[in-house]
């Protein structure tokens, strides 16, 4: 597992720098910080290949059982229903599985069903099973959910509905009763445990392709068609971008950026519609431009809109793309308002920051919790109260030092349902238990979180020296991408930078500070984002230390940015 080492500011002495060596080049130092010591490990990381990073799908729990049951359904023209979750991982998972059945297996009797975020809440319910049974469904396959559906799986068994669960979330003590439960979290024989929902689905369709004797050419087409979608879902679900996930995202982005002819036409027009086709796409673009639009549908209205935006092409798709654009703008407005008002109500002395309100928009509580945790470096819970039902539904987020799921397990007796992983989770609670829940969470966090944990750590990988300031080095740093969870963009410390000239630049309504500086004899440009008002903090011909990373302008020239 890759540990990003932390270096604690303020910048005082070189003992605090994670790794510095005058004999090694910049990229070797950065690879060492990522725990990659041997030449082979470094090569495998810089250019992951299917040969060295992909694992056999059969190592996943119950994979063989799932494949046998699905093939039986295909041979007997049974009715299959995919039951999914409403976030971007759920949407991409559904698209990949549904499209695989339609495009590669030419199987007509497959349909999809989604829980309604506000009426049904998260996950599959017993009444969903009843509805499917009435529709004549023979086999239900869950994607990106189902691992905690213990009662519901028993209900399916009682009414004679076959169930295959594919999920990646943490299990409870008990596992569901199903034909197959495919989940890396319960797969001791599978070497990589951090797949997301669409990653698990991709393994499933590869196993099916193997069993259905697809030709080599068809298996290649499968990769070109679905890896771009897998890449989007993987970045969107914030799973660590190492191991197999890194392979999926790196290769998926390469396929997108080469405009490969076998890529889904709907994805090509999606990117064109949102003006994302003019330059190479990165994991950051997925995080800021693609994922919010796919997620907006499930947050604001219904994730069916996002599914249709991937499923259809032409005029039909255009209507859904316009809808996603509108919903995303609407989401942003509500979110900004919730954050602004919420921050005023926080009790910042507490170790966990909690907001409860009847007015909140249930689809947006997760983003608000994420922003609060990011801003204050503390766990947070944002809860929407439904007075009519007498329940509260909440999203929780935690900083890197904290485990949300551990806290939820600790307060489980008070909850109707809960789920999640280390840094994010969700719960439903009866209103009469709410006060006790808040006090137990506050006590739990007060006992666990130390002042040292609350000290924000600056991650500095290594010192950027004058000799390192070469185009070839920055090209190699580009090869460390895709960046994201588990593989953070390198933070570099640049020392004794002399400021020669400074100016404020405006971009998209925000003011940034541009510094023209000198490191030794080399001229450099540093942009401090959203820091236009700090222009007077810098004196010309004085020297400063800064933590920076690099970017490229439209001419592909590198410059440095400091947050």
Secondary structure, 3 states (H helix, E strand, C coil): CCCCCCECCCCCCHHHCCCCCCCCCHHHHHHHHCCCCCHHHHHHHHCCCHHHHCCCHHHCCCHHHHHHHHHHHHHCCCCEEEEECCCHHHHHHHHHHHHHHHHHCCCCCEEEEECCCCCCCCCCCHHHHHHHHHCCCCEEEEECCCCCCHHHHHHHHHCCCEEEEECCCCCCCCCCCCCEEECHHHCCCCCCCCCCHHHHHHHHHHHHHHHCCCCHHHHHHHHHHHHHHHHHHHHHCCCCCCHHHHHHHHHHHHHHHCCCCCCCHHHHHHHHHCCCCCCCCCHHHHHHHHHHHHHHHHHHCCCHHHHHHHHCCHHHHHHHHHHHHHHHHHHHHHHHHHHHHHHHHCCCCCCEEEEEECCCCCCCHHHHHHHHHHHHCCEEEEEEEECCCCEEEEEEECCCCCCHHHHHHHCHHHCCEEEECCCEEEEEEEHHHHHHHHHHHHHHHHHHCCHHHHCCCECCCEECCHHHCCHHHHHHHHHHCCCECCECCCCEEEEEEEEEEEEEEEECCEEEEEEEEEECCEEEEEEECCCHHHHHHCCCCCEEEEEEEEEECCCCCEEEEEC
